[in-house]
Amino acid sequence: MRLPNRRQKRVLFLSQHKILMIVSIFFTAFFAMFILIGAFTSLDPNYRVASNTVKKWTTNIDEVHFLSLMMMENRLFKEALPDDTPPIDVWKVVFELGTNVRMHDVRSLLGRELPGFEMYDRQILIAGEGTDYTNLTMESTPPLDSVLEEREATIPEDKEEKEPAEEEQQQTTGDRNIVFLYNTHNRESFLPYLPETNEPNDAFHNEVNITNVSKQLAKDLKRFGIGAEVDDTDIGAILNEKGWDYSADSYTASKEVVEAALTNNKDLNYVFDLHRDSVRKDITTIELDGKSYAKIMFVIGGDNPNYERNYALAKALQELLDEKYYGLSRGVEMYGGAGRNGVYNQDVSNNALTIEFGGVDNTMEELYNTSEVFAEIFSEYYWDAQKVSE
C-alpha cells in the first residue's frame, strides 16, 4: 500500500512543479513585454522602429503571402488568391524578410552589388508597347548651378489654336478650374531649342521648358470644357534662394506651392506634375497616322501610403489611351525606395499624378500634339466619371 501512496505524492509533486513553472513563465513573459515596450518607447526617435521601416521590411514579401496568412483566419480571402497559387512557404518568407532579398527578383540582390544597377529596381505596373526595365524613365540630377545656368535658346512657334467643336461645348466646368498643372522641375528644356549643347544634363532653360507644355495643356483642356489652373512658379529660383539641393529638395519646394493652391481653390480635384524625361528620342517618340507625338509615361510614388488611388486614375487613363492611341503611352511605373523621394507630392490628392511628357529630343510640335490627345482622353474620363456620380 505504501508504493501507490509514494506514486501519488510524486505525481502530485510533479503537477505542482509544472504549475509553478507555467506560472513563472507567464509572469516572466508578462513583465518582459512591458520592459521591452518601455525600452522601445524611451529610445531616441532616430533609433525607434518607425512605420516607414516596417513598410520597407514588408515590401520585400510577396503580397500573396499576406493573403495566405489572412486566409488562415478567414477562408473568404481564398477567393482573392489565383487558382494556381502554391501553399505559403514560411521559410521563404522569413528569408526574404531577414535578408531584403526577394527570391523571385534578382534585382533585389544585384542592385546592391553592381554600381548603377539600382536604377532598374522599379516596378512596372502597366507596360506600354515596347516598355521594359531597360527603357524606363530617367531623371536628370545635375547640380543646381547647371540648372540655373543662362543658355541661348530658340523660341518655338506657338500652336495654332483650334475652335472647340459644337459637341465639345455642350459640357463645361464653367468658371471652375478643376485641374491644377505645375512643374516641380520647371526648367527642364528640350535640346532642339538649345543650339549650344547636345547633352541631356544641360537641357535646362528659364523660358523654353516644360512649363510651355503645361500652359498648352490648360488651353487644350479648356477646348473640352475643363477649366485648368497653371502654376508658373520658378522652383529652381526658390531652391537657389533657400540654399536647397536640386535633387533632394525640389519636391519639398513644389509641395508648398501645391498645398497653397489646393487651400485657395477647393474646386481643384486633379493635380498633374508635368516633367520632361531624359531618355532619347527613339524611346519618347511615336508616329500615328502620319503625325509625330511625344510619348508620355505615368509615374506613381510607391512610398505614398495611398498610392493605389493614384494608380487607379493612371490605369484608367492608360486604358483609354491604349484604346484610341495605342503606343502613345509608355505605361505606368512605380518608383520609390531608399534614396528617392518616393512620394512625389502625390499624397496631396487621390487624383495626383506625375506625368513624363516626351524627352530631351522632342519638339514642341510633338509635345503639343500629345497635349491635345491627353486633353481629349482626360475629358472623356472626367465627363464619364461625372455621369456616374450624378
Order of alpha helices (4+ residues) and beta strands (2+ residues): alpha-alpha-alpha-alpha-alpha-beta-alpha-beta-alpha-beta-alpha-alpha-beta-alpha-beta-beta-beta-alpha-beta-beta-alpha
